[in-house]
Amino acid sequence: MTTNLTKSSAVPAPREYTGDPIVDIRGLNIGYVRNRKVVPAVHDLDLRVNPGEVVAVVGESGSGKTTTANAIIGLLPANGRVTSGSIKVGGVEIAGAKEKVVRRLRGSVVGLIPQDPMVGLNPTQRIGVQVAEAAKLRGIKGPQIGDEVVDALGKAGLDNPSQWVRRYPHELSGGQRQRVLIAIALAGKPDLIIADEPTSALDVTVQARILDHLESLVRDTDTALLIITHDLAVAADRSDRVIVMQHGRIVEQGSPSTILVAPEDGYTQRLIAAAPALAHGGTISPRFVVAAGDVEVDEPIIELTSVSKDFHISRTETFTALDDISVRVAPGRTHALVGESGSGKTTTLRIAMGLEKPTSGTVRFAGTDITELSWRDLRPLRRRFQLVHQDPFASLDPRFTVRDSIIEPLVSFRIGDRNSRNKRASELLEQVGLPQNHLDRLPVELSGGQRQRVAIARSLVLEPEVVLLDEPVSALDVSVQEQILELLTELQERLGLTYVFISHDLAVVAQVAHTVSVFEKGKIVESGSVAKVFREPTSSYTQRLLDAIPGKRAASRVVAPTL
């Protein structure tokens, strides 16, 4: 593999660890029972995590990362089996131990930050109650519990933490719910925190804030941190040691400088090459260069003019989500919306689609004012723009086969007959690079990347002019992410599609977008071509977003670009 990275003269020396490790795994084999047979998932794994050490485990979906993490905390699914080997946590043997033994370790000795916040949080309990449960494990009682809850929420990156205590999970954004899970783990003050994709749904600045706190917690208290991630930039940025897994085995491990600069295994080399934030040594390298004159769009396909949106939180309180924003999207181009969680990106997308009405301002699609159109009047136009969600599993009906999911819009608009619809489904499956035998599969039988390809195929079935993509690759492994981004670019070139692309990953935006609008607290602080905005930002807020990209910090920490 060729790379433009070289060793830095400022590479930190490896830490020396003495005493017993907090995690000591030897010869571990794990499998899942399917059709009365045990299918191996983890093979002969040896892993040690020392107090105060940050270890990152990286690899594609199905590599065994999360299975290993769940085994450490005793949370393997019902069909999961430790077939052989030893798992010691804090000196206690977990493999084969009774539930009451493992339960005593959870929260106080080992805490978990799960990947899916909607699964990890109880929808019937307020946020404060759920964080308080973790604090109570440490014996905290009385009025002190409230202080501990607010402190944990603040450390997890939530501004004005006291205002979130009485909220329910459904009242928070995905990124905010993720921060609540982090707060729950922090409130228990465990010896080991297992973070399973802790920042995949977070904006880069919030991501940096949370990782900064987790890092300081490790350094100040000797808490160990085991990060499970598909983001190699995060792994290289924050860890003392990187472990690369493939097909349930460790194929390579070492310091970030060793893994990034001189990876020995071909699989590791492919992962690094596929990571946008690392492929160019931590620098932002826009794929498209748009001339200044091209940024001014004469006939935009989507145009939001002086749009504001207020939400009524209570009878007396109003929240302004958008404040006098204007966006113009050129036909056949990709326009990105970037900014922190709560900055107004998704609200803008919903207004552009007619799913929300603006409080003031106008929305035009292909020259037609859709601002005040009723649902019935807007429906014919809906064929011309489609949405791809962040989570394809949630957007696909679990009872529908792939074929049924793809043709659902055709059925809804009463287009074609059974044969023509099935033919269209086959054509689209081929366009998104999936084999025909997937047509009869259910979503649960597909990987995350395959489900996202199905979601893209469904969005194209009505032959729309515009596809709106809300964080379409944030939950995908880097190699799958690369495939999906290349697919979107190829479809745009072949079909002349227009994309509106929301992402918190500025390296991804640089790879796919022509133009960008930067949102901060409901306002657009900067707009223009991606090349211009990312290389010469005029807003300090944009500069902070760029500075927070994990790959940039990783590059400066362990490597330096060759000039």
C-alpha positions as CSV (number, residue, x, y, z in Angstrom):
1,M,0.0,0.0,0.0
2,T,1.3,3.5,-0.8
3,T,0.7,6.2,1.7
4,N,1.7,9.8,2.2
5,L,2.2,9.3,5.9
6,T,5.5,9.1,7.7
7,K,6.5,8.7,11.3
8,S,6.4,11.9,13.4
9,S,9.2,12.9,15.6
10,A,6.6,13.6,18.4
11,V,5.3,10.0,18.7
12,P,4.6,9.5,22.4
13,A,6.4,6.6,24.1
14,P,4.3,3.5,25.0
15,R,3.0,3.5,28.5
16,E,4.4,0.9,30.9
17,Y,1.7,-1.0,32.9
18,T,2.3,-2.9,36.1
19,G,0.0,-5.1,38.1
20,D,-3.0,-7.1,37.1
21,P,-5.1,-6.2,34.0
22,I,-8.7,-5.1,34.4
23,V,-9.6,-7.5,31.5
24,D,-7.7,-10.7,30.9
25,I,-9.0,-12.9,28.1
26,R,-7.2,-16.1,27.1
27,G,-8.1,-18.6,24.3
28,L,-11.6,-17.3,24.0
29,N,-14.0,-19.0,21.5
30,I,-17.6,-17.8,21.1
31,G,-20.3,-19.1,18.8
32,Y,-24.0,-18.7,18.1
33,V,-26.5,-21.5,18.1
34,R,-28.3,-21.7,14.8
35,N,-30.4,-24.7,13.6
36,R,-29.0,-26.7,16.6
37,K,-25.4,-26.0,15.5
38,V,-22.9,-23.6,17.1
39,V,-21.6,-21.3,14.4
40,P,-18.2,-19.8,15.5
41,A,-18.0,-16.0,15.8
42,V,-14.8,-15.5,17.8
43,H,-11.7,-17.7,17.5
44,D,-8.9,-18.2,20.0
45,L,-8.9,-14.6,21.2
46,D,-6.3,-13.3,23.6
47,L,-6.8,-9.7,24.9
48,R,-5.6,-7.8,28.0
49,V,-6.7,-4.3,29.0
50,N,-4.7,-2.6,31.7
51,P,-5.9,0.0,34.2
52,G,-5.7,3.5,32.6
53,E,-5.2,2.0,29.1
54,V,-7.3,2.9,26.1
55,V,-7.7,0.0,23.7
56,A,-9.6,0.4,20.4
57,V,-11.0,-2.7,18.6
58,V,-11.7,-2.0,14.9
59,G,-13.0,-4.1,12.1
60,E,-16.0,-4.5,9.7
61,S,-19.4,-5.6,10.7
62,G,-19.4,-9.3,11.7
63,S,-15.7,-9.3,12.7
64,G,-16.5,-10.2,16.3
65,K,-16.0,-6.8,18.0
66,T,-19.3,-6.4,19.7
67,T,-19.5,-10.1,20.5
68,T,-16.2,-9.8,22.4
69,A,-17.5,-6.7,24.2
70,N,-20.8,-8.3,25.2
71,A,-18.9,-11.4,26.5
72,I,-16.8,-9.2,28.8
73,I,-19.9,-7.7,30.4
74,G,-21.9,-11.0,30.4
75,L,-24.5,-9.8,27.9
76,L,-24.3,-12.3,25.1
77,P,-27.7,-12.9,23.4
78,A,-29.6,-16.0,24.4
79,N,-28.1,-18.1,21.5
80,G,-24.6,-16.9,22.3
81,R,-22.2,-19.5,23.8
82,V,-18.7,-19.2,25.2
83,T,-17.4,-22.6,24.0
84,S,-14.0,-22.4,25.6
85,G,-11.5,-20.0,27.1
86,S,-11.3,-17.6,30.0
87,I,-12.7,-14.1,30.6
88,K,-11.5,-12.4,33.8
89,V,-12.8,-8.9,34.7
90,G,-11.3,-7.3,37.9
91,G,-10.0,-10.8,38.7
92,V,-13.4,-12.4,38.5
93,E,-14.0,-15.2,36.1
94,I,-17.0,-14.3,33.8
95,A,-17.0,-17.3,31.4
96,G,-19.6,-19.7,32.8
97,A,-20.3,-17.6,35.9
98,K,-23.9,-17.2,37.2
99,E,-25.9,-14.1,36.4
100,K,-25.7,-12.8,40.0
101,V,-21.9,-12.9,39.9
102,V,-21.8,-10.9,36.7
103,R,-24.5,-8.5,37.8
104,R,-22.4,-7.3,40.8
105,L,-19.7,-6.2,38.3
106,R,-22.0,-4.2,36.0
107,G,-22.1,-0.5,36.5
108,S,-19.6,-0.4,39.4
109,V,-16.7,-2.4,37.9
110,V,-17.5,-2.4,34.2
111,G,-19.9,0.1,32.4
112,L,-21.3,-0.2,28.9
113,I,-22.1,2.5,26.4
114,P,-24.2,0.6,23.9
115,Q,-24.4,1.6,20.2
116,D,-28.2,1.9,19.9
117,P,-29.6,4.6,22.2
118,M,-33.3,3.7,21.6
119,V,-32.6,0.1,22.7
120,G,-30.3,1.2,25.6
121,L,-32.8,3.6,27.1
122,N,-36.1,2.9,28.8
123,P,-38.8,4.9,26.8
124,T,-41.1,5.0,29.9
125,Q,-38.6,6.6,32.3
126,R,-37.3,10.1,32.4
127,I,-33.7,10.7,31.7
128,G,-32.8,11.7,35.2
129,V,-34.2,8.5,36.7
130,Q,-32.1,6.3,34.4
131,V,-28.9,8.2,35.1
132,A,-29.7,8.1,38.9
133,E,-29.8,4.3,38.8
134,A,-26.1,4.1,37.9
135,A,-25.2,6.6,40.6
136,K,-27.1,4.5,43.2
137,L,-24.8,1.6,42.4
138,R,-22.1,3.6,44.2
139,G,-24.2,4.1,47.3
140,I,-25.2,7.7,46.5
141,K,-28.3,8.6,48.3
142,G,-30.6,11.6,49.0
143,P,-30.2,15.1,47.5
144,Q,-26.7,14.2,46.3
145,I,-28.2,12.0,43.6
146,G,-29.6,15.0,41.7
147,D,-26.2,16.7,41.7
148,E,-24.5,13.5,40.4
149,V,-27.1,13.2,37.6
150,V,-26.6,16.8,36.4
151,D,-22.8,16.4,36.7
152,A,-22.8,13.2,34.6
153,L,-25.1,14.8,31.9
154,G,-22.8,17.8,31.7
155,K,-19.7,15.7,31.4
156,A,-21.3,13.7,28.6
157,G,-21.6,16.9,26.5
158,L,-25.2,18.0,27.1
159,D,-25.5,21.8,27.5
160,N,-27.6,23.1,30.4
161,P,-27.8,19.5,31.8
162,S,-30.5,20.3,34.4
163,Q,-33.0,20.9,31.6
164,W,-32.8,17.3,30.4
165,V,-33.4,15.6,33.7
166,R,-37.2,15.5,33.3
167,R,-37.2,14.7,29.5
168,Y,-38.1,11.3,28.0
169,P,-35.9,9.6,25.4
170,H,-38.3,10.3,22.6
171,E,-37.9,14.1,23.2
172,L,-34.2,14.0,22.4
173,S,-32.3,13.7,19.1
174,G,-30.3,10.6,18.3
175,G,-27.1,12.4,19.3
176,Q,-28.6,13.6,22.6
177,R,-29.8,10.1,23.5
178,Q,-26.3,8.8,22.8
179,R,-24.9,11.4,25.3
180,V,-27.4,10.2,27.9
181,L,-26.0,6.6,27.5
182,I,-22.5,8.0,28.1
183,A,-23.8,9.9,31.2
184,I,-25.2,6.6,32.6
185,A,-21.8,4.9,32.1
186,L,-20.0,7.8,33.7
187,A,-22.3,8.0,36.7
188,G,-21.3,4.6,37.9
189,K,-17.6,5.6,37.9
190,P,-16.5,2.0,36.9
191,D,-13.0,0.6,36.5
192,L,-13.6,-0.2,32.9
193,I,-15.9,1.5,30.3
194,I,-16.8,-0.4,27.2
195,A,-17.8,2.0,24.5
196,D,-19.5,0.3,21.6
197,E,-19.6,2.8,18.7
198,P,-20.0,5.7,21.2
199,T,-19.7,8.5,18.7
200,S,-21.1,7.2,15.4
201,A,-24.2,9.4,15.7
202,L,-22.5,12.5,17.1
203,D,-21.2,15.7,15.5
204,V,-17.5,16.1,15.3
205,T,-17.3,18.9,17.9
206,V,-19.5,16.9,20.4
207,Q,-17.5,13.8,19.5
208,A,-14.3,15.6,20.4
209,R,-15.7,16.9,23.6
210,I,-16.9,13.5,24.8
211,L,-13.7,11.7,23.8
212,D,-11.7,14.4,25.5
213,H,-13.6,13.8,28.7
214,L,-13.3,10.0,28.4
215,E,-9.6,10.4,27.8
216,S,-9.1,12.7,30.8
217,L,-11.1,10.3,32.9
218,V,-8.7,7.5,31.9
219,R,-5.6,9.5,32.7
220,D,-6.8,11.0,36.0
221,T,-8.5,7.9,37.5
222,D,-6.9,4.9,35.9
223,T,-10.2,3.9,34.4
224,A,-9.7,1.6,31.5
225,L,-11.5,2.3,28.2
226,L,-12.3,-0.3,25.5
227,I,-13.6,1.4,22.4
228,I,-15.4,-0.7,19.8
229,T,-15.5,1.3,16.6
230,H,-15.6,1.1,12.8
231,D,-14.0,4.6,12.7
232,L,-10.2,4.1,12.3
233,A,-9.7,7.9,12.7
234,V,-11.2,7.7,16.2
235,A,-9.2,4.6,17.1
236,A,-5.9,6.2,15.9
237,D,-6.8,9.5,17.5
238,R,-7.6,8.3,21.0
239,S,-6.1,4.9,21.8
240,D,-2.9,3.6,23.2
241,R,-3.3,0.3,21.3
242,V,-5.3,-0.6,18.2
243,I,-6.6,-4.2,17.7
244,V,-7.8,-5.1,14.2
245,M,-10.3,-8.0,13.9
246,Q,-11.5,-9.9,10.9
247,H,-13.8,-12.9,10.9
248,G,-13.6,-13.3,14.6
249,R,-9.8,-13.2,14.8
250,I,-7.2,-10.6,15.7
251,V,-5.2,-10.0,12.5
252,E,-3.0,-7.2,13.7
253,Q,-2.4,-5.0,16.8
254,G,-0.1,-2.3,17.8
255,S,0.3,1.4,18.6
256,P,-1.6,3.9,16.4
257,S,1.6,5.0,14.9
258,T,2.5,1.5,13.9
259,I,-0.9,0.6,12.5
260,L,-1.3,3.8,10.5
261,V,2.2,4.2,9.2
262,A,3.2,0.6,8.6
263,P,0.2,-1.8,8.6
264,E,1.4,-5.3,7.9
265,D,-1.9,-7.0,7.1
266,G,-3.7,-6.4,3.8
267,Y,-7.0,-6.1,5.6
268,T,-5.8,-3.3,7.8
269,Q,-4.4,-1.5,4.7
270,R,-7.8,-1.7,3.0
271,L,-9.5,-0.3,6.1
272,I,-7.1,2.7,6.2
273,A,-7.5,3.3,2.5
274,A,-11.3,3.4,2.8
275,A,-11.4,5.9,5.7
276,P,-11.9,9.4,4.3
277,A,-10.4,11.1,7.3
278,L,-7.2,9.0,7.1
279,A,-6.7,8.5,3.4
280,H,-5.1,11.9,2.9
281,G,-3.1,12.0,6.1
282,G,-5.8,13.8,8.1
283,T,-6.3,16.6,5.6
284,I,-9.6,17.5,4.0
285,S,-9.4,16.9,0.3
286,P,-12.5,18.0,-1.6
287,R,-13.4,15.8,-4.5
288,F,-15.1,18.4,-6.5
289,V,-13.9,21.9,-7.4
290,V,-16.8,24.2,-8.2
291,A,-16.1,27.5,-10.0
292,A,-17.2,30.6,-8.1
293,G,-19.7,31.4,-10.8
294,D,-21.3,27.9,-10.5
295,V,-22.2,28.5,-6.9
296,E,-24.9,31.1,-7.9
297,V,-27.7,29.0,-9.2
298,D,-30.0,30.6,-11.8
299,E,-32.7,27.9,-11.7
300,P,-32.4,25.9,-8.5
301,I,-34.4,22.7,-8.2
302,I,-34.9,23.4,-4.4
303,E,-35.0,26.9,-3.0
304,L,-35.7,27.9,0.6
305,T,-35.9,31.7,1.0
306,S,-35.9,33.4,4.4
307,V,-37.3,30.4,6.1
308,S,-37.9,30.4,9.9
309,K,-39.4,27.6,12.0
310,D,-40.6,27.9,15.6
311,F,-41.7,25.0,17.7
312,H,-44.0,25.5,20.8
313,I,-42.5,23.6,23.7
314,S,-45.2,24.8,26.1
315,R,-48.0,27.4,26.2
316,T,-45.5,30.1,27.0
317,E,-42.2,28.8,25.6
318,T,-41.2,28.8,21.9
319,F,-38.1,27.3,20.4
320,T,-36.7,28.7,17.2
321,A,-35.2,25.8,15.2
322,L,-34.5,27.9,12.0
323,D,-33.9,31.6,11.8
324,D,-34.2,33.3,8.4
325,I,-32.2,30.7,6.4
326,S,-31.9,30.5,2.6
327,V,-30.7,27.5,0.6
328,R,-30.5,27.0,-3.1
329,V,-29.7,23.6,-4.6
330,A,-28.5,23.3,-8.2
331,P,-29.9,20.4,-10.4
332,G,-27.5,17.5,-10.8
333,R,-25.3,18.5,-7.8
334,T,-24.9,17.5,-4.2
335,H,-25.5,20.1,-1.6
336,A,-24.5,19.3,2.0
337,L,-26.0,20.5,5.2
338,V,-23.5,20.3,8.1
339,G,-23.5,21.5,11.7
340,E,-23.9,20.2,15.2
341,S,-26.9,18.3,16.5
342,G,-29.9,20.7,17.0
343,S,-28.5,23.2,14.5
344,G,-31.5,22.8,12.2
345,K,-30.2,20.5,9.5
346,T,-33.0,17.8,9.7
347,T,-35.7,20.5,10.2
348,T,-34.5,22.1,6.9
349,L,-34.7,18.7,5.2
350,R,-38.3,18.1,6.4
351,I,-39.4,21.6,5.3
352,A,-37.8,21.1,1.9
353,M,-39.9,17.9,1.6
354,G,-43.1,19.5,2.7
355,L,-43.2,17.4,5.9
356,E,-43.1,20.5,8.0
357,K,-44.5,24.0,7.3
358,P,-42.2,26.9,7.9
359,T,-43.4,29.6,10.3
360,S,-42.3,32.2,7.7
361,G,-40.5,32.2,4.3
362,T,-41.1,30.3,1.1
363,V,-40.2,26.9,-0.2
364,R,-40.0,26.2,-4.0
365,F,-39.5,22.9,-5.8
366,A,-38.6,23.0,-9.5
367,G,-40.2,26.5,-9.6
368,T,-43.4,25.6,-7.8
369,D,-44.2,27.2,-4.5
370,I,-45.0,24.3,-2.1
371,T,-45.0,26.4,1.1
372,E,-48.8,26.2,1.7
373,L,-49.7,23.2,-0.4
374,S,-51.9,20.6,1.4
375,W,-50.9,17.0,1.7
376,R,-53.2,16.1,-1.2
377,D,-51.9,18.9,-3.5
378,L,-48.3,18.0,-2.7
379,R,-48.6,14.3,-3.2
380,P,-48.1,14.4,-7.0
381,L,-44.8,16.2,-6.4
382,R,-43.6,13.7,-3.9
383,R,-42.8,11.3,-6.7
384,R,-40.1,13.7,-7.7
385,F,-38.2,13.7,-4.4
386,Q,-37.4,10.8,-2.1
387,L,-35.7,10.3,1.3
388,V,-33.0,7.9,2.5
389,H,-32.9,7.6,6.3
390,Q,-29.9,7.3,8.6
391,D,-31.0,3.9,9.9
392,P,-32.1,1.6,7.1
393,F,-33.3,-1.1,9.5
394,A,-35.8,1.2,11.1
395,S,-37.0,2.5,7.7
396,L,-37.6,-1.0,6.2
397,D,-40.7,-3.0,7.3
398,P,-39.3,-6.1,9.0
399,R,-42.2,-8.2,7.5
400,F,-41.5,-7.1,3.9
401,T,-39.0,-8.9,1.7
402,V,-36.5,-6.8,-0.2
403,R,-38.8,-7.0,-3.3
404,D,-41.8,-5.8,-1.3
405,S,-39.8,-2.9,0.2
406,I,-38.6,-1.7,-3.2
407,I,-41.9,-1.8,-5.0
408,E,-43.9,-0.3,-2.0
409,P,-43.8,3.3,-3.5
410,L,-45.1,1.9,-6.9
411,V,-48.0,0.2,-5.0
412,S,-48.7,3.4,-3.1
413,F,-48.9,5.5,-6.3
414,R,-50.7,2.7,-8.2
415,I,-48.0,2.5,-10.9
416,G,-47.7,-0.6,-13.1
417,D,-48.9,-4.2,-12.5
418,R,-47.3,-7.0,-10.5
419,N,-45.0,-8.1,-13.4
420,S,-43.7,-4.6,-14.2
421,R,-43.1,-3.9,-10.5
422,N,-41.1,-7.0,-10.0
423,K,-39.1,-6.3,-13.1
424,R,-38.3,-2.8,-11.8
425,A,-37.2,-4.2,-8.4
426,S,-34.8,-6.6,-10.2
427,E,-33.4,-3.7,-12.3
428,L,-32.8,-1.5,-9.2
429,L,-31.3,-4.3,-7.2
430,E,-28.7,-4.7,-10.0
431,Q,-28.1,-0.9,-10.1
432,V,-27.3,-0.8,-6.4
433,G,-25.0,-3.9,-6.7
434,L,-27.0,-6.6,-4.9
435,P,-27.5,-10.1,-6.3
436,Q,-31.0,-11.1,-7.5
437,N,-31.3,-13.8,-4.8
438,H,-31.6,-11.1,-2.2
439,L,-35.1,-10.1,-3.5
440,D,-36.8,-12.7,-1.3
441,R,-34.8,-11.9,1.9
442,L,-36.0,-10.1,4.9
443,P,-34.2,-7.0,6.4
444,V,-32.9,-9.1,9.3
445,E,-31.1,-11.3,6.9
446,L,-29.1,-8.4,5.5
447,S,-26.0,-6.6,6.7
448,G,-26.2,-2.8,7.4
449,G,-24.6,-1.9,4.1
450,Q,-27.0,-4.2,2.2
451,R,-30.0,-2.7,4.0
452,Q,-28.8,0.8,3.0
453,R,-28.5,-0.4,-0.6
454,V,-32.1,-1.6,-0.5
455,A,-33.2,1.8,1.0
456,I,-31.4,3.6,-1.9
457,A,-33.0,1.2,-4.4
458,R,-36.5,2.0,-3.0
459,S,-35.8,5.8,-3.1
460,L,-35.1,5.4,-6.9
461,V,-38.0,3.3,-7.9
462,L,-40.2,6.3,-8.7
463,E,-37.4,7.8,-10.8
464,P,-37.1,11.0,-8.7
465,E,-35.1,14.1,-9.6
466,V,-34.0,14.7,-6.0
467,V,-32.8,12.3,-3.3
468,L,-32.5,13.7,0.3
469,L,-30.0,11.7,2.4
470,D,-30.1,12.1,6.2
471,E,-26.8,10.7,7.6
472,P,-26.9,7.7,5.1
473,V,-23.5,6.2,6.0
474,S,-22.8,7.3,9.6
475,A,-23.5,3.8,11.0
476,L,-21.6,1.8,8.4
477,D,-18.1,0.3,8.4
478,V,-15.5,2.4,6.5
479,S,-15.3,-0.2,3.7
480,V,-19.1,-0.4,3.3
481,Q,-19.3,3.4,3.6
482,E,-16.8,3.8,0.8
483,Q,-19.0,1.4,-1.4
484,I,-22.2,3.3,-0.7
485,L,-20.6,6.7,-1.4
486,E,-19.1,5.5,-4.7
487,L,-22.6,4.0,-5.5
488,L,-24.3,7.4,-4.8
489,T,-21.7,9.2,-7.0
490,E,-22.1,6.7,-9.9
491,L,-25.9,6.9,-9.7
492,Q,-25.8,10.7,-9.8
493,E,-23.5,10.8,-12.8
494,R,-25.6,8.2,-14.7
495,L,-29.1,9.3,-13.7
496,G,-28.5,13.1,-13.3
497,L,-29.8,13.0,-9.7
498,T,-29.7,15.9,-7.3
499,Y,-28.7,15.2,-3.7
500,V,-29.3,17.0,-0.4
501,F,-26.8,15.4,1.9
502,I,-26.8,15.7,5.7
503,S,-23.7,14.5,7.5
504,H,-21.7,15.2,10.7
505,D,-18.6,13.7,9.0
506,L,-16.9,16.6,7.1
507,A,-14.5,14.2,5.5
508,V,-17.4,12.4,3.9
509,V,-18.9,15.7,2.8
510,A,-15.6,16.6,1.2
511,Q,-15.8,13.3,-0.7
512,V,-19.3,13.6,-2.2
513,A,-20.6,17.2,-2.1
514,H,-20.2,20.1,-4.5
515,T,-21.6,22.8,-2.3
516,V,-22.3,23.2,1.5
517,S,-24.3,25.2,4.0
518,V,-22.9,25.3,7.6
519,F,-25.6,25.5,10.3
520,E,-25.1,26.9,13.8
521,K,-28.1,27.2,16.2
522,G,-30.7,27.6,13.5
523,K,-28.7,30.0,11.3
524,I,-26.5,29.5,8.3
525,V,-23.1,30.9,9.1
526,E,-21.4,30.1,5.8
527,S,-22.3,28.7,2.3
528,G,-20.4,28.1,-0.9
529,S,-18.4,25.4,-2.7
530,V,-17.0,22.7,-0.4
531,A,-13.5,23.4,-1.7
532,K,-13.7,27.1,-0.8
533,V,-15.5,26.7,2.6
534,F,-13.3,23.9,3.9
535,R,-10.0,25.3,2.7
536,E,-10.7,29.0,3.5
537,P,-13.5,29.1,6.1
538,T,-14.6,32.6,7.0
539,S,-16.6,31.5,10.1
540,S,-14.8,30.6,13.4
541,Y,-17.5,28.0,13.9
542,T,-16.7,26.3,10.6
543,Q,-13.1,26.3,11.6
544,R,-13.9,24.6,14.9
545,L,-15.8,21.9,13.0
546,L,-12.8,21.3,10.8
547,D,-10.4,21.3,13.7
548,A,-12.5,18.6,15.5
549,I,-12.2,16.0,12.7
550,P,-10.6,12.9,14.4
551,G,-8.3,12.1,11.5
552,K,-6.6,15.5,11.7
553,R,-5.8,15.0,15.4
554,A,-4.6,11.4,14.7
555,A,-2.3,12.6,11.9
556,S,-0.7,15.3,14.1
557,R,-0.4,12.9,17.0
558,V,1.3,10.0,15.4
559,V,2.2,10.9,11.8
560,A,3.1,13.8,9.6
561,P,2.3,14.4,6.0
562,T,5.0,14.1,3.4
563,L,5.5,17.5,1.7
